[in-house]
């Protein structure tokens, strides 16, 4: 064994590998994992793993604990600055999200904070946020831009993501250029020109700089149209970038069908989607990323989960971490809400924050699963069972998180 090799053991292990004949979560009681060179070298019943580990040290043994893949948060806007507590007070006083946006709040208020952020401020805020996410067992985070709304500020957000991704003590970052999020005030008079700038100028430059792996568009009745997102996705495809879409949050304008046409990695939100849209997503292999904190904040009806199951759409659960509609950094909180407000089953939720979330980020077989050869991204919980992450909720006790076999952050 190599000097970096180690073993962890726990009273329960979920691998999230459904090919083991051990249910959808591939669960073992009294299990262990052997990590070598940042990868999973063996996982399974304790005795088998210890035999394989040939004397590698058992660094943590939690007979009453749970070992799982590190959580994968597949939809966040985590590179933000500022705070939207004032507009929350407006909402409590009865204003709706769209009315607040029309009054200069919402995305545009965070745009001002991002544009006004000093040198290094976005990177510092993002690093701090990612560190707090790691303390909730999260080891991979998708991070979107979309609050700069001009080329330099969008790049500043993506550069903050690139900066954070150089730090092995933080969760892995998957950067997404949220190219069409909102029209900035200066573009209101010439919307077509704004979209054209994004598609023909900013996107190719961001792609050339290697700052994004995916391109995202917010397609909705008060956001961008299907034809605008289509032009963006066409350009993204030419540049070799994957696509994802904010789809059906307020109205079904055909965004799910658009995402499916481009075999997008994901269509996210989907509170409003037709059966035909869901069938198209299932056929395309495009994941449905469900964001229960956002619909809870906005007091919306849940997405049609039963129709999604019938259609066979892959389900992912994410935090949507953002300063307005999902003001949380906690993927475990989103998991609890997915259970209570969406009626997702425990194994659907767990797969939706591990193996399915990783797949939706292009990390299939690498992250989100404990399997020989996968990256050793792990969470060791002070919890007796995986269901104990769903209830009680919001602040699960974590013993340690590892990314590529490296322990993240400070001791909790
Ligand atoms: Zn979002």
Boltz pocket constraint, residues with backbone or C-beta under 6 A from the ligand:
constraints:
  - pocket:
      binder: B
      contacts: [[A, 75], [A, 77], [A, 246], [A, 320]]
      max_distance: 6.0
